[in-house]
Amino acid sequence: MVFLIDAFHRFLGIRKININFSSMIKYEASFLPLFVISFFLFFPITLHVRFLLREFPHYSLNRYIDLYVFQGFTLQTYLMYLPFVVLLGYILVNAALVKDFLDSGDPSPVSIPPVSPSTNVVPAIQLPPPPVAEAVIEKADVYPRVIEAKTGTGDVYLKLEECYYFETDEERYYVIHPKGRFRVMKPLSILEEELNPLHFFRVHRSYIINLDHLDSYIYWEKGKYIVYIKTVSEIKEMMMSRQRFPAFKDALAANRSR
């Protein structure tokens, strides 16, 4: 049942829930069709397990067909199991919902001010800016302003302030820029050390983002967050763990207060 609920979330693309009566009712009701048909998904498994355990070691094909198949798949059996299936399903759904609610530390979706007025995100919650470390300010002029990238016709130099994010893909490293996707020769671990922390943050082992192009972020589930980067052609979403979130908030506040 847990597997079915998780797959149903992914199928419907449910990533956030507004904490109000109508949204909660709609969310709860969306699972009812799943619970109604879930009997037919798990009952064949439990039926065969029951047969193997009860009849061991004297198995009989006739007894299996008559007692387990014909008497198992009946309307009476379905109606007998249905209330328990629905009850169990809603217990699991709401238990997971309460856990995610408590883990988030904030029941409302969280986002930052959008880059452009056309961005459709939930209203932003303003973060209080902490003091920027003087050491970072003093080192600002030592960070590179351009990065060398590879193209089919040769090398190009891209302004870092224009880069959306860096990513790794099949052990290769790329930078996403308004002019396209270019390969870079430095791994993300090296770039993380070289790039200005007032502008760049590693949200995932596969991504370093430019905070100046950050569109929004939101709590998802199981202690994870989704970060959205607005590019010229799309809004790219990336996963961020709960462990990285405090450092992310500090980096974002420093970026906004510089």
Secondary structure, DSSP 8 states (H G I E B T S, - for coil): -HHHHHHHHHHHT-----SSHHHHHHHHHHTHHHHHHHHHHHHHHHHHHHHHHHSTT---HHHIIIIIIITTSSHHHHHHHHHHHHHHHHHHHHHHHHHHHHHHS-SS------SSTT---------------HHHHHTGGGS-SEEEEEETTEEEEEEGGG--EEEEETTEEEEEETTEEEEESS-HHHHHHHS-TTTEEEEETTEEEEGGGEEEEEE-STTEEEEEEE-SS-EEEEEEEGGGHHHHHHHHHHHHH-
